[in-house]
Amino acid sequence: MLNFIKINTMKTFKTLIVAIIAFFAFREANAQRDKSQSTLCIKTENIKVLGTCSMDKRRIENAAYSIEGVKSAEWNEYTQILTLKYNVFKKEAADNLQKKIASVGNDTEKYKADDAVYQKLPDCCHYRNI
């Protein structure tokens, strides 16, 4: 009888070990899949946006994040390039973004800011007469 209990305990222990290993293997595989899917539908685009200072950076990036579908936006003051990542299913996001940036006073590749809006920007943000 004692031998039977010992054999059953060993089988239970082995089953438990296999279950734990399978759980962690499945969990790791799931984590890898989630990472690849999170970038699967993301498009990256570089857009020229004129500006001169950190106030422009804040204004440009805030305008970008107000557009539906934008996942990240990083404007470089020195290269004047906005690196935009957005959902590919929001095809109009890049164009809407450029319109929005122009509406807050900065010129983009496609759209020029309205002169009245541009003139209201702080002096440090004026780039047309430099």
C-alpha positions in Angstrom: 0.0 0.0 0.0 2.8 2.4 0.9 4.5 1.7 -2.5 1.2 2.6 -4.3 1.0 6.0 -2.5 4.6 6.7 -3.3 4.0 5.9 -7.1 0.9 8.1 -7.2 2.7 11.0 -5.4 5.5 10.8 -8.0 3.0 10.8 -10.9 1.3 13.8 -9.4 4.6 15.6 -8.8 5.7 15.0 -12.4 2.3 16.2 -13.7 2.6 19.3 -11.6 6.1 20.0 -12.9 5.0 19.5 -16.5 2.0 21.8 -16.0 4.2 24.6 -14.5 6.7 24.4 -17.4 3.8 24.5 -19.9 2.3 27.5 -18.2 5.5 29.5 -18.3 6.3 28.5 -21.9 2.8 29.6 -23.0 3.0 32.8 -21.1 6.4 33.7 -22.7 5.0 32.8 -26.2 2.0 35.0 -25.5 4.2 38.0 -24.4 6.3 37.7 -27.6 3.1 37.7 -29.8 1.7 40.8 -28.0 4.9 42.8 -28.8 4.8 41.9 -32.5 1.2 42.8 -32.8 1.6 46.1 -31.1 3.8 47.3 -34.0 2.1 45.4 -36.7 -0.4 48.1 -37.7 1.8 51.1 -37.0 3.2 53.2 -39.8 6.2 55.5 -39.3 6.5 58.7 -41.4 8.9 61.6 -41.3 7.4 65.0 -42.0 9.2 68.4 -42.4 7.8 70.9 -39.9 9.3 74.4 -39.6 10.1 75.7 -36.2 12.9 77.1 -34.0 12.6 76.4 -30.4 11.3 74.2 -27.6 8.0 76.1 -27.6 7.5 75.0 -31.2 8.4 71.4 -30.2 5.7 71.4 -27.5 3.1 73.0 -29.8 3.9 70.6 -32.7 3.9 67.4 -30.6 0.7 68.5 -28.7 -1.0 69.1 -32.1 0.1 65.6 -33.2 -1.2 63.9 -30.2 -4.6 65.5 -30.7 -5.1 63.6 -33.9 -6.9 60.3 -33.7 -4.7 57.3 -34.5 -1.4 59.0 -33.6 0.7 56.7 -31.4 3.8 58.8 -31.0 5.2 62.1 -32.3 8.8 63.4 -31.8 9.9 66.7 -33.4 13.6 67.4 -33.7 14.4 71.1 -33.4 17.7 70.8 -35.3 16.6 68.7 -38.3 13.0 70.1 -38.2 11.7 66.6 -38.8 8.7 65.2 -37.1 8.8 61.4 -36.7 5.3 60.3 -36.6 3.9 56.8 -35.7 0.2 56.2 -36.4 -2.3 53.5 -36.9 -2.4 52.3 -40.5 -6.1 52.1 -40.4 -6.3 55.9 -39.8 -5.0 56.7 -43.3 -6.0 60.4 -43.0 -4.0 60.8 -39.8 -0.8 62.1 -41.4 -2.7 64.6 -43.6 -4.9 65.7 -40.7 -1.8 66.1 -38.6 -0.2 68.5 -41.1 -3.4 70.5 -41.3 -3.6 70.7 -37.5 0.1 71.8 -37.2 -0.5 74.5 -39.8 -3.6 75.7 -37.9 -1.5 76.2 -34.7 1.2 78.3 -36.6 3.9 76.0 -38.0 4.4 75.3 -41.7 4.6 71.7 -42.9 5.5 70.0 -46.1 1.9 70.3 -47.4 0.4 73.2 -45.6 1.4 76.7 -44.8 0.3 78.3 -41.5 -2.0 81.3 -41.7 -0.1 84.5 -41.4 -2.4 85.9 -38.7 -1.9 82.7 -36.6 1.9 82.7 -37.2 2.2 86.4 -36.1 0.6 85.6 -32.8 3.3 83.1 -32.0 6.0 84.2 -29.5 9.0 86.0 -31.1 11.3 83.1 -30.5 9.0 80.9 -32.6 9.3 83.1 -35.7 11.4 81.4 -38.4 10.4 83.0 -41.7 12.6 86.1 -41.3 15.7 84.2 -40.1 
